[in-house]
Amino acid sequence: MRSPSDQTLWDSLPIPVFITDDAGRIFDANAAAEQFLNLPARRLAGQNLQGVLCGDPSLPRALKQVSDHAGPAFLNNVSLLAGDTKQGANIQLGPLAEQTGRLVVLVQPRSLSGNLDHGVEVKSAARSAIGMAEMLVHEIKNPLAGITGAAQLLAMSLPQEDRELTGLIVAESRRIVGLLDQVEQFGNTQEPSCKTLNIHDLLDRAQKSAEVGFASHMQFKVEYDPSLPLTFVDGDQMIQVFLNLMKNAAEAAGQHFEKDATRGGMITLKTFYDHAMRLRGADGKNTHLPLQVEIIDNGPGIAPDIIRQVFEPFISGRENGTGLGLALVSKIISDHGAWISVDSRPGKCAFRISLPIAKKGAT
């Protein structure tokens, strides 16, 4: 039994919440859940959550994952049928503290049309924002050409063991020029040129660039799952995503620990496999996105008042930030048919990217 105050809090939660066992059998539902399904909690008790939601088949797998690993799970853009109404929703699941065998399931309903409209708005806003950057491309390309030439000349007088860094400068300068070429033609932005690639190779390249540049003051921690299969992405575009996220992490955590000599900024690069992760597309089909990449920093986190708009252009938590980096990240991930999310709280900010695995025969 809940105390009166706990019951008031339970019934005041603005989104549907269910208490289930690891098989999905419902033990309790709050007032928002009753309204969402148009059924009282007493009639929901004992029923299977999958059945009453007419939900995505990934829901039972997510319940089992939470039960097996005693950790949270997330389902994004799943399709539900609440009564006669088709709904899009994000679902969060986790173990219920101090109650063995009980899980809590939070459903965040969103109309399917609303999801599509939001995606169009984000992509359009990112397109407009990056279009403004076209004016800067010429001014950026000139010094880049000078940097490339200087690095090549410097390499001629360096011993072989020191030429790796100059080679990295030349390679990254040329990659940036390639990206700028795309910005110049942003009205006809190239679709991702996807290939079968090892995601860890891309992360390693991004990490090396970060360590000798903007993140030289940061510590890096790597937690890779070596058994991950190959993915199917545009390598240059994905490196750009990783670099942007590492730059955000370095700026946030680095500034946070600047005055504390006893502690240091840390960037954690983590990969793992989540079989339950699927994204429902505009065509109503599910895309399997099991490869998970997380870029985590130990900084102050994102301000609560901007976290919902963090992927929109000109939204930045830093005083001199442009707010364009994450807008570009969002567009690249969207163009890949992949998914990006953020989990932020003081002391930890984690950006998670969910990617597809390469199909057999893909090159």
Salt bridges, closest charged atoms under 4 A:
ASP21 OD2 - ARG25 NE 3.47
ASP28 OD2 - ARG2 NH2 2.58
ASP56 OD2 - ARG280 NH2 3.40
ASP68 OD2 - LYS64 NZ 2.59
GLU172 OE1 - ARG175 NH2 2.82
ASP181 OD1 - LYS141 NZ 2.35
GLU184 OE1 - LYS141 NZ 2.95
GLU223 OE2 - LYS221 NZ 3.18
GLU251 OE2 - LYS247 NZ 2.55
GLU251 OE1 - ARG318 NH2 2.77
GLU294 OE2 - ARG352 NE 2.94
ASP335 OD1 - LYS123 NZ 3.44
ASP335 OD2 - LYS331 NZ 2.50
ASP343 OD2 - ARG345 NH1 3.45
